[in-house]
């Protein structure tokens, strides 16, 4: 699977985990230079507290377009160390 935004591959892996229709990529598969930390958080009742990254690609910024769970709850342990995307990021085979 590949995560693509603004014509650039953000992450690529054959080892994604699908939860609630979202592909979670191993953090090792991302192009870190395109990601910047965000102070945004949100809470999922069964996964825990999510943190976010914003994307910066070719001079354009996509705020909070990537999320991850630093310490997921036990029911979501399979997504620890993984990131998922939204806000216009395409995830394709």
C-alpha positions, -999 to 999 in steps of 0.1 A, spaced: 0 0 0 10 36 -6 -1 68 10 1 97 -15 -6 134 -12 3 163 -35 19 139 -59 43 125 -33 45 91 -16 43 96 21 45 60 32 48 26 15 44 -8 30 31 -43 24 24 -46 61 -5 -24 69 -32 -31 95 -68 -21 86 -89 -7 115 -123 9 108 -114 11 71 -81 29 77 -47 15 67 -22 19 95 13 20 81 44 10 101 61 42 113 93 30 97 77 32 63 70 69 63 92 96 47 98 115 80 111 147 63 75 153 51 60 151 86 59 177 113 45 172 148 12 188 157 -2 197 191 -36 183 181 -50 153 200 -83 135 199 -98 106 220 -114 74 208 -133 54 234 -117 21 225 -84 31 209 -72 58 233 -57 92 227 -45 100 191 -17 124 183 -13 140 149 13 150 123 9 177 96 23 171 62 45 195 43 50 186 6 62 208 -23 56 239 -2 20 230 7 8 221 42 -19 196 51 -26 202 88 -33 171 110 -35 148 80 -19 119 98 -26 103 132 -12 77 155 -18 63 189 14 65 210 -1 44 238 -32 26 223 -56 8 247 -52 -30 248 -81 -35 223 -61 -15 197 -26 -28 205 -21 -39 169 -18 -2 158 10 8 182 39 21 162 17 28 131 2 58 114 -30 64 94 -41 92 70 -70 113 60 -77 149 47 -71 141 10 -43 116 14 -49 87 -10 -42 52 1 -38 29 -29 -24 -6 -36 
